[in-house]
Amino acid sequence: MRVVSADLWEPAPGRVVTWDVMPGAGRVPTPAPLTYNQRNHLLGADAGEPSVWITAAFDVDGPVDLGALESAFRDLVARHAGLSVEAVRLPGGSSGVDGGAAGGVGLVRHEPGTLVWQRNDGPVTSTVEATRAHLVAELSRRCAPFGYPAFLPAAISRPDRSTIVFGMDHLHTDAWSTTVVVDELAALYGARAGAGVPAVSPDGPADALVVEALNPAAAARPELVGANDPRLATWHGFLRDRGWALPTFPLPLGVPDGERVPQRTVLRSLADAPTADAVAARAGAAGASTSAAVLASLAGAVADLGGPAVLDTLLPVHTRADATARRTIGWHTTTVPLRIEVGAPVGVGVGAATDTTLAAAGKALRAARELAAVPLEQVVESLPRPLRFPRVDIFQVSYLDYRRLPGHLAAAGRRAHHVSAATRADDLQLWVSRTNEGVAVRARMPRTDVAVETVDALLDRWAERLTVLGG
């Protein structure tokens, strides 16, 4: 899986086809539960924040069999209840997450079998730039969260090899989900392509794939922990030490307070496959994971450039607890605080001192992941002082080992992509990917001269530390 942003996406030209999906006339949707992440996302969109969409894209041989693809799209939506929800604005106050409304926003669910699908045979593009511009415009228009659907089924048909595209507002998806979309759409389409499948498929999948619909209980309000739970106290202590403010990247980015600027995206390899394997072995010997080693190296790189001796950040973690949830499409993540102590400088203390640093980072990461059991709304509601947001963006570092996710063995052959919208930024956000090719990062930052200098130097130093660690 290649993780990119829309500004760096390079879809080859061809016939662009999209589908409009509309609720059936006279059908009344039913209330659906709203998660904390979804609520905050919708409140941001309601306040004017730009659309935040995530797109799964992959290639198939030959021109697109449009009937087979529409059938596959229909079945994908039918098998995942999270794709049938619509965000709505509601009058009045909050009735809580379980009631489907909070702060004037809520969710309702449509019956997939009543949806009306209409195909649009769009333009034949001649350049990568024109193809990208057309698709990004369609994704931004169609994947806005309010109204139904907040997703875009699409394809780029070519004589030799085509691209299937399924874009979703963040309301419907997370990074893990893109792998499920690619894997299931590829199987659903492959079972139908060239077989004369009609555009209108029967309700639900007609193949051997197991239907993995969203468990409604997974979207309900998570169970609260006790007021004296040490995990809640850890959350409070982390925020108290920061003056009740969420983490910000500690090096200069050149954005004045209160401003956001267009984002810059950088894709960078941090370690090739042999180096990543060596880092994993070194970390394992110290009782840590590869992700802990990557995070410890990041903290050291920040300190090398004049940053603090302890790096505070937030870490998204998935909440998929069983095999069924692994095949679910939805926004199934929470966020935990992470504090990483800096290790020795590059080239110094590569022996016991570095192993001690790795062990400490592994312990910190394990402890942070235990905090995922604490509902974020409980953290916020139980604070003795209001939570402060120094910037719109939050300094966070995501780590995802795609080798453990659905469809990873076929992802390279499918030329699978995770494409995110390019919007505005005022802080640094990092998405680290582990694949068979090694460790890579997508960095999202403000497009300023200061941020370019700072982040490019950071990525160089980060890669250097990983190379030394794996040497």
N, C-alpha and C positions, 0 to 999 in steps of 0.2 A: 504494500500500500504506500503510495507516494502522497505525502501530506503537503499541500500547496495552498496558496491564497489566489483569489481571482485575478489579481494583477500579474501573477506569474504563470497562470494556467495557459497552456498552448494546445487547445483543441484543433485538430486538423479540420479544414473546411469540407463542406458537403451540403446535402439537403437537410435543413434543420426542421424537425417535426416536433410539435408540442401537443399536449392534450389539455383541454379545459375539463374540469370536473365540477359538477354542480349538484347540490342536494336536490332530491326529487321534490316536485311541487306538492304542497299539502302535507309534507312529512314534518312532524314536530320532533326535534332532537331531545335527548334526555340529558339531565345534568351529569357531569363527570367530575371526579376529584381533581384538585389542582395541587401540585406540589410547590414547595417553597421556591425552588429554582424557577419554575414556570411563572409563579406569581411575580417574582422580581423582574423577570424578563419582560412580562407583559406590562408591568408598571413603567419600565423604561421605555418600551415602545409607545405607550400611551402618552408619555412625556415628550415624545419626538425623537427618541434615539433611532438611528437608521436600522434597517432590516439586518438581522444577523442570521444568515442562512449557511447551511452546510450541505454540500452536494457529493453524492457518490457517483462516480463515472467509471466505466470500464468498456473494453473493446470486445467485439464479436466478429466472426468471419462473415464476409459477404455483405450485401445490402441488407437493410433491416426488413424483416418480415413484419409488417406493421400490424397485421391481425394477431400474430403470435405475441408481439410485444405488448399490445394493449391488453391481451388476455393475462400476460404476466404481471403487468402493472395492477390490473384489477384484483388479481389474486393476492398480490403483496399487500394491498390496502385491506383486503378482506381478512387476512390472517393476522394482522397486527392492529389491535384496537386503538393503540396510540395514534395511528394515522387517520382515524375517523373522528378525532376531536376538533372542535372549533373554538377559538378564543372569542369571547364576547365581552363587551362593556356592560356593566350592571349598575343600576342606580342604587343609592343607599350605601350603608356601611358594610363592614365585613361580617360574614357569617362563618369564617374559619375555613381551613383547607378541606375538611371533610364535607362541608356543605357546598363545595364547588365555587365559592365566591370569596374574594378577599380584596379589600381596598377598591371595590368597584370593578373588578375583573373576574372572570370565571371561565369555565369550560363546559361545553355541551358535546354530546356524541351523536353522530349520524349513523344510520344503518348502512353498511357498505353496499348491500344489495339494492338499495334505492337510489344510489348515486347515478347521475347521468354523465356519460363521457362523450366528449366531442373532440375529434382530431383536427388539428390545424397543420396543413402542409405549408411550411414556411419557406423562407428564401433559400436559394442555393448560394452559399457563400464561396468566395474564391481565395480568401486569406485567413490565416490564423487570427489576425487582429479583428477582422470583421466577424468571424465566428464567435470569438470571445465576447466582443461588444454586444452582439445580438443575444447570446445566452445570458450574459450577466444582467442585461436590461430585463429580460424575461424573468430571471430568477429573483431579482430585486423587486419586481412588480408582483410576482405571484407568490413569493415566499415570505411576504409580510404576515405577521402573526394573526391579525384580526380578520375575520371572515374565513370562509371555507372554499377551497382547501388552502393550507399554508404550505403546499408542496407543489412541485412542477415535474410531471413526467415528460421526458423529452428524449430525442435521439438525433444523431447526426449520421445520416445514411450515405454510404459511399459504395462504389462497386466492389472494392476488394476487402475492406475492413471498416466496420462502423463503430460508433460509440453510443452507448446507452447512458442516459443521464437521469438521475432522480435527485432533485434538489428539495431540501426541507428547511423550513424555519427551525431555529434551535428549539422551539416549543416541542417539536416532534422527535428530536434526535440528539445524540452525542457522538463522539468519535468512534466508540465501539460499534454503535449502530450502523455506521457506514459500511463496516465489514460485513455485517449481516445482510444489509441491502444488496451489496454486490454479490455475495454468495447465493442468496435466494433468488434474486432476479436472474442471475446467470443460469441457475438450474431450471427455473420456471420457463424462461425463454428458450433455453436449449431443448427442453422437452417438447416444445411446440413448433419451433422454427422449421419451416419447410414441410410441415405436416398439414397445411391447409386449415389451421385452427381458426375458427370464426372470431371476429373482434369481440363479441359478447361471450364471455366464458360463464360457466355455471357458478353459482354461489360457492365460494371457497375453492381451494386448490383441487385439481382433478388429477393429481400425480401422487407419487409415493412419499413426497416430503411431509414431514410431520407438521401439523399446524401448531404454531407456538404463539398464541394470542397473549396479549398483556394480561397479567394477573391483576385485576382491579385493586386487590389489597396492597400491591406493590406501590400504587400511586397514592394511597391514603396517607394521612398524617402518621409519621413514624412514632413509635412508642417513646414517651418521655422518660428520661432518667431521673433518679432521685435528686432532690435539691442539694444533697451532700455528696453526690457522686464525684469522685476525684477527677473523672474525665471532664466534667463540667467546670470544675475548679481549674483544671489545666487550661481550658479555653479562656476563662476569665483572667488567669495570670498572664497569658500571652498578650491579651489585649490591654490589660492594665499596664504592663511594661511598655507598651507603645502609646500610652496616653489615650487608650480606647479608640485607636485608629487602626485601620487595616494596613497591611504592609505596602510600602512603595519601594521601587528599585532604588538602592542607595547611591548610585552614581549619577552624574548629571546627564540629562537628556535634552536640555535646551528648550523646554516648554514652560512658559510663564504659568503661574498658578491660575487656575480657572479656565485655561484654554485647552483646546484639542486641535490637532492638525491632522491632515491626511496621513494614513499609516504607510510605513515602509515595511516590506516583508523581505526577509533573508532566509534562504534555504542553505544549509551548510552540513556537510558531513563532519562529525566530531571524531569518529573512529571507524576504520574499516573493519571487516569481519574478523581477521586474526587479532587485531588490537582489542576489539570488543570481547572476544573470547578470552583473551589474556586478562583483561580487566575483570571479567566475570569470575575467572578462577582465583584471581588475587583477592577479590571481595569475598568469595565463598570461603576461602581459607581463613579470613578474618571474622567470619560469622556474619557477613553482610551480603546484600544483594547487589546486582549490577546497578539497579536504580539508585541505591544508596551511594555507590561509588561515583556515579554520574553527578549526583547532587553535591557530594563532598567536593568534587573537582570544580563544580560551578562556584561553590562558596569560596574555595581557594582562589579561583580566578578573579572573583570580585575583589577579594582582599588584596591580591597582587596589584590591582589598579587603583588602590587607595580606599577601598571599601572597608566595612567594619569587620571585626574579628568573629562576629556571629551574624549569620545571614538569616533574616526572617522572611518567610514567604508563605504563600498558601498553595496547597497541593490538592488538585481534584482527584478523587478516588471513586471508583465505580461501586455500585451497591448491588450488583448482580450476585445473588447468594447461592444459586443452584444451577444445574444443567439447563433447566427450562429457561431461566432468565438469561442465559448466555445467548439465546437465539431471539431475544426480545429487542424490538426497535422502540426507542424512547429516550428520554433524558434521565438516565439512571446513574447520576453521580451526586456526590456531596463534596464538601470542601473541608479540609483539615488544616490547622496551623502547623508549620514545620520550622524548627530552629536548628540550623546546622553550624557547628563550631568549625572554624577554619583549621585546616591542616598545615603542614610545613610547606614552605615555598617550593616551586618547581626545582627538581634536582637536589633538594635537601631532604634528608630524613626519609629516603625511599624505603628504608628498612622498617624497624619496629615502630618508629614514630608514625609512619604512614599507615601501618596496619592498625595501630591504636585509633587513628583518626577514622579509618574505615569501620572499625568495630563500633565506635561511638556514633557514626552516622547511621549505621544499620540499626542500632538501638533506638535512636531518635526517630527513624522512619517507621519502625514497628510501633512505637508508642503513638506516633501521630495517626497512624491508620486505625488504631483502636478508638480514636476520637470520632470516627465516622458514625459510631452508634449514637452520638449525641445529636438530636435534631437541631439544625441551624436556627430554626425559629425559636427554639428554647434558649439557645445561646443568646440571641439578640434580645429576647423579651426578659431575660433574667439579669441583664447587665445593670449595675448600679448607676451607670451614666449612659447617655445616648452614644451609640456607635458613630465614630467620625469617618468620613470618606474624604481623605485629602485630595484624591483624584477620582475621575470617573472610572478609569481602569484600575485594576488591582494587580500588583506584582504577583504573578503565579507561575508555577512550573508544572507542566503536565508530563507524565512519563507513561508510555504505553508500549508494551512488548507485543507487536503485531503477530509474532510467531505463535502466540497462544490463542489467537482469535479465530473465529470461523472463517474458512476460506483462505487461510494464509498461504497454503501450498500452491494454490492456483492464482494468487493475486498478481504475481509478476507476469505470467502468461496472459492474463486478462488486461494488463496495463491499468490496474486499478488505481484510482485517484480519490483522495479526500480533498475537496476544494472548499475553502471558506471564503465568505464575503470579505472584501477589503473596504474598511470604513474609515473612522477617525481614531486617533490614539493619543494618550497623554502619559502612558507608562509602558514598561516592557513586559511582554508576556511570551513565554517559551513553551513549545510543544516538542518534547523529545520522543523519537520513535526508535525502537529496536526492531530490526528486520534481519533477514539472512545476509544483507549487505553490510551490516554493522549498526552504528548509532548515528542518527542524524537529528537536526533540530530545525524547526521553523520558528523564527523569531519575528514577533510583531512589535513595532515600536513607532514613535512619532518620526515623521520625515523631516528631521532637522539636521543641520551640519553637526551639531554637538552629539546627537544620538547616533549618527552614522559613525563618527569617530569612536565613541564610547563602546557601542555594541560590536563593531567590527574588531576592536582590540579585545573585547571580552571573549568573543568566539574564538579568536586565535589562541588566547591564553587557556581557555577551557580545553580546546583540542590538544594543546601542548601538554597540559596536565594529565589528560587521559593517556596520551602516548607514553609519557614517563611512567605512569602507573601500570601500564600494560607491558612495559619493557623488561 
